[in-house]
Amino acid sequence: MEPLVASSGIMAAADVQTSLQGLQYIVAGTTLWSGASYLWTRDAVVILGEDEALKKKQGFRGRAIIGASFTAFIALALHFALREEAQSDTESR
């Protein structure tokens, strides 16, 4: 097994890329977890006011907006990931 740090004290480009990709997966996972928590946690957002009917309507609308935004974000991220994978496959041929 080769060391992560070369004799010059600098990591090889492939090792840096692998490390950064690992961090990207961590960020993606925590983003998914955080965004999804807004969908299933009713008390994630508190709407202030006295009119209960209006608060219920605004709460439903807010969760719908968060859900649609989160779904669009995931779809866009998946699109870019698949496009990058396809591009790297064509470049390697």
C-alpha positions as CSV (number, residue, x, y, z in Angstrom):
1,M,0.0,0.0,0.0
2,E,1.5,3.3,-1.0
3,P,1.5,6.2,1.4
4,L,-1.0,9.1,1.0
5,V,1.8,11.7,1.2
6,A,4.6,11.5,-1.3
7,S,8.2,12.0,-0.3
8,S,8.0,15.6,-1.2
9,G,5.2,16.1,1.4
10,I,2.5,16.7,-1.2
11,M,-0.3,14.4,-2.0
12,A,-0.6,13.0,-5.5
13,A,-3.4,14.4,-7.6
14,A,-5.3,11.1,-7.7
15,D,-5.2,10.9,-3.9
16,V,-6.4,14.5,-3.6
17,Q,-9.3,13.8,-6.0
18,T,-10.2,10.6,-4.1
19,S,-10.2,12.5,-0.8
20,L,-12.3,15.4,-2.2
21,Q,-14.8,12.9,-3.7
22,G,-15.2,11.3,-0.3
23,L,-15.9,14.7,1.2
24,Q,-18.4,15.4,-1.6
25,Y,-20.3,12.2,-0.6
26,I,-20.3,13.3,3.0
27,V,-21.7,16.7,2.1
28,A,-24.3,15.1,-0.2
29,G,-25.4,12.7,2.5
30,T,-25.8,15.4,5.2
31,T,-27.6,17.7,2.7
32,L,-30.1,14.9,1.9
33,W,-30.6,14.1,5.6
34,S,-31.1,17.8,6.5
35,G,-33.5,18.5,3.6
36,A,-35.5,15.4,4.1
37,S,-35.9,16.2,7.8
38,Y,-37.9,19.2,6.8
39,L,-40.3,16.9,4.9
40,W,-41.1,14.5,7.8
41,T,-40.7,16.8,10.8
42,R,-43.9,18.9,11.4
43,D,-42.3,21.2,13.9
44,A,-39.2,22.0,11.8
45,V,-40.8,25.4,11.0
46,V,-43.0,27.3,13.4
47,I,-45.5,29.7,12.0
48,L,-46.4,32.5,14.4
49,G,-49.8,34.0,14.7
50,E,-53.3,33.5,16.1
51,D,-55.3,32.4,13.1
52,E,-55.1,28.6,13.2
53,A,-56.7,28.0,9.8
54,L,-54.2,30.4,8.1
55,K,-51.3,28.8,10.0
56,K,-52.4,25.3,8.8
57,K,-52.7,26.6,5.2
58,Q,-49.4,28.3,5.3
59,G,-47.8,25.2,6.9
60,F,-49.1,22.9,4.2
61,R,-48.0,25.4,1.5
62,G,-44.5,25.7,3.1
63,R,-44.0,22.0,3.3
64,A,-45.1,21.7,-0.4
65,I,-42.6,24.3,-1.5
66,I,-39.8,22.7,0.6
67,G,-40.7,19.2,-0.8
68,A,-40.8,20.4,-4.4
69,S,-37.5,22.3,-4.0
70,F,-35.9,19.3,-2.4
71,T,-37.1,17.0,-5.1
72,A,-35.9,19.4,-7.8
73,F,-32.5,19.6,-6.2
74,I,-32.1,15.8,-6.0
75,A,-33.2,15.4,-9.6
76,L,-30.8,18.0,-10.8
77,A,-27.9,16.5,-8.8
78,L,-28.7,13.1,-10.2
79,H,-28.9,14.5,-13.7
80,F,-25.4,16.1,-13.3
81,A,-23.9,12.9,-11.8
82,L,-25.2,10.7,-14.6
83,R,-24.1,13.2,-17.2
84,E,-20.6,13.3,-15.7
85,E,-20.5,9.5,-15.5
86,A,-21.5,9.2,-19.2
87,Q,-19.0,11.8,-20.2
88,S,-16.2,10.1,-18.4
89,D,-17.2,6.7,-20.0
90,T,-17.0,8.2,-23.5
91,E,-13.7,9.8,-22.7
92,S,-12.2,6.6,-21.5
93,R,-13.1,4.7,-24.7
